[in-house]
């Protein structure tokens, strides 16, 4: 009889998170704020394209702003 192979003790990158908690928080908050900006722009102007552009611009601005505000 042969013994079954033993699993490796260090599984490697499988245990590492794809994003840090800080990065996930920044992206989640930026997505929330940009959605609010997009919806308010849509309700204000009625134009879908303008609301989408406003939301995308807000996402970029919020990401940069939150990156500088939330410490490491």
Sine and cosine of phi, psi and omega as CSV:
sin_phi,cos_phi,sin_psi,cos_psi,sin_omega,cos_omega
0.00,0.00,0.63,-0.78,0.03,-1.00
-0.96,-0.27,0.47,-0.88,0.01,-1.00
-1.00,0.09,0.55,-0.83,0.01,-1.00
-0.94,0.35,0.51,-0.86,-0.01,-1.00
-0.91,0.41,0.59,-0.81,0.01,-1.00
-1.00,0.02,0.65,-0.76,0.02,-1.00
-0.94,0.34,0.45,-0.89,0.02,-1.00
-0.90,0.43,0.56,-0.83,-0.05,-1.00
-0.97,0.26,-0.47,0.88,0.00,-1.00
-0.91,-0.42,0.98,-0.21,-0.05,-1.00
-0.92,0.39,-0.23,0.97,0.08,-1.00
1.00,0.03,-0.64,-0.77,-0.14,-0.99
-0.94,0.34,-0.06,1.00,-0.01,-1.00
-0.92,0.40,-0.44,0.90,-0.01,-1.00
-1.00,0.04,-0.20,0.98,-0.03,-1.00
-0.98,0.17,0.64,-0.77,0.03,-1.00
-0.97,0.25,0.54,-0.84,0.03,-1.00
-0.94,0.35,-0.67,0.75,0.03,-1.00
-0.80,-0.59,0.52,-0.86,0.09,-1.00
-0.97,0.25,0.26,-0.97,0.02,-1.00
-0.89,0.45,-0.59,0.81,0.01,-1.00
-0.90,0.44,-0.72,0.70,0.01,-1.00
-0.90,0.44,-0.68,0.73,0.02,-1.00
-0.89,0.46,-0.66,0.75,0.02,-1.00
-0.90,0.44,-0.71,0.71,0.00,-1.00
-0.88,0.47,-0.73,0.69,-0.02,-1.00
-0.92,0.38,-0.60,0.80,0.02,-1.00
-0.92,0.39,-0.70,0.72,0.03,-1.00
-0.91,0.41,-0.64,0.77,0.03,-1.00
-0.91,0.42,-0.62,0.79,0.04,-1.00
-0.91,0.41,-0.64,0.77,0.02,-1.00
-0.90,0.44,-0.77,0.64,-0.03,-1.00
-0.89,0.45,-0.64,0.77,0.00,-1.00
-0.94,0.35,-0.53,0.85,0.08,-1.00
-0.91,0.41,-0.68,0.74,0.04,-1.00
-0.88,0.48,-0.71,0.70,0.01,-1.00
-0.89,0.46,-0.69,0.73,0.00,-1.00
-0.89,0.45,-0.68,0.73,0.00,-1.00
-0.92,0.39,-0.69,0.72,0.02,-1.00
-0.90,0.44,-0.61,0.79,0.05,-1.00
-0.92,0.39,-0.64,0.77,0.02,-1.00
-0.90,0.44,-0.69,0.73,0.02,-1.00
-0.92,0.38,-0.52,0.85,-0.04,-1.00
-0.97,0.23,-0.72,0.69,-0.11,-0.99
-0.97,-0.23,-0.48,0.88,-0.04,-1.00
0.99,0.11,-0.05,1.00,-0.01,-1.00
-0.99,-0.11,0.84,-0.55,-0.03,-1.00
-0.93,0.36,-0.67,0.74,-0.03,-1.00
-0.90,0.44,-0.69,0.72,0.03,-1.00
-0.90,0.43,-0.61,0.79,0.03,-1.00
-0.92,0.39,-0.63,0.78,0.04,-1.00
-0.91,0.42,-0.70,0.72,0.04,-1.00
-0.90,0.43,-0.63,0.78,0.04,-1.00
-0.90,0.43,-0.66,0.75,0.04,-1.00
-0.91,0.42,-0.66,0.75,0.03,-1.00
-0.92,0.38,-0.64,0.76,0.05,-1.00
-0.91,0.41,-0.63,0.78,0.03,-1.00
-0.92,0.39,-0.59,0.81,0.03,-1.00
-0.89,0.46,-0.71,0.70,0.02,-1.00
-0.90,0.43,-0.70,0.71,0.00,-1.00
-0.91,0.42,-0.66,0.75,0.02,-1.00
-0.92,0.40,-0.62,0.79,0.01,-1.00
-0.88,0.47,-0.72,0.69,0.01,-1.00
-0.92,0.39,-0.70,0.71,-0.01,-1.00
-0.90,0.43,-0.71,0.71,0.00,-1.00
-0.93,0.36,-0.53,0.84,0.06,-1.00
-0.87,0.49,-0.63,0.77,-0.01,-1.00
-0.98,0.17,-0.44,0.90,-0.03,-1.00
-0.99,0.13,-0.65,0.76,-0.07,-1.00
-1.00,0.05,0.88,-0.47,-0.05,-1.00
-0.95,0.31,0.28,-0.96,0.00,-1.00
-1.00,0.08,0.00,0.00,0.00,0.00
